């Protein structure tokens, strides 16, 4: 259950980070603070997505193995 929540929150964080990074880079004098926040959200979201996907897949694989063992 927590793996699904992590996966969904991380994907949203990565996409929001991309939007915020785009907003910061589109200003005439580029706003480094907004770009930094967007970059942190993107990187954190990608890392969280990878962890959540691997964690979710391992839970599903162990449930499938339990089902086949019965």
For each residue, the residues with C-beta under 8 A, 3 or more apart:
1: 4 5
2: 5 6
3: 6 7 52 55 56 59
4: 1 7 8 52 56
5: 1 2 8 9
6: 2 3 9 10 48 51 52 55
7: 3 4 10 11 48 49 52 53 56
8: 4 5 11 12 52
9: 5 6 12 13 48
10: 6 7 13 14 44 45 46 47 48 49 51 52
11: 7 8 14 15 45 49
12: 8 9 15 16 45
13: 9 10 16 17 41 44 45 48
14: 10 11 17 18 41 42 44 45 46 48 49
15: 11 12 18 19 45
16: 12 13 19 20 41 45
17: 13 14 20 21 37 38 39 40 41 42 43 44 45
18: 14 15 21 22 38 42
19: 15 16 22 23 38
20: 16 17 23 24 34 37 38 41
21: 17 18 24 25 34 35 38 39 41 42
22: 18 19 25 26 38
23: 19 20 26 27 34 38
24: 20 21 27 30 31 32 33 34 35 36 37 38
25: 21 22 30 35
26: 22 23
27: 23 24 30 31 34
28:
29:
30: 24 25 27 35
31: 24 27 34 35
32: 24 35 36
33: 24 36 37
34: 20 21 23 24 27 31 37 38
35: 21 24 25 30 31 32 38 39
36: 24 32 33 39 40
37: 17 20 24 33 34 40 41
38: 17 18 19 20 21 22 23 24 34 35 41 42
39: 17 21 35 36 42 43
40: 17 36 37 43 44
41: 13 14 16 17 20 21 37 38 44 45
42: 14 17 18 21 38 39 45 46
43: 17 39 40 46 47
44: 10 13 14 17 40 41 47 48
45: 10 11 12 13 14 15 16 17 41 42 48 49
46: 10 14 42 43 49 50
47: 10 43 44 50 51
48: 6 7 9 10 13 14 44 45 51 52
49: 7 10 11 14 45 46 52 53
50: 46 47 53 54
51: 6 10 47 48 54 55
52: 3 4 6 7 8 10 48 49 55 56
53: 7 49 50 56 57
54: 50 51 57 58
55: 3 6 51 52 58 59
56: 3 4 7 52 53 59 60
57: 53 54 60 61
58: 54 55 61 62
59: 3 55 56 62 63
60: 56 57 63 64
61: 57 58 64 65
62: 58 59 65 66
63: 59 60 66 67
64: 60 61 67 68
65: 61 62 68 69
66: 62 63 69 70
67: 63 64 70
68: 64 65
69: 65 66
70: 66 67
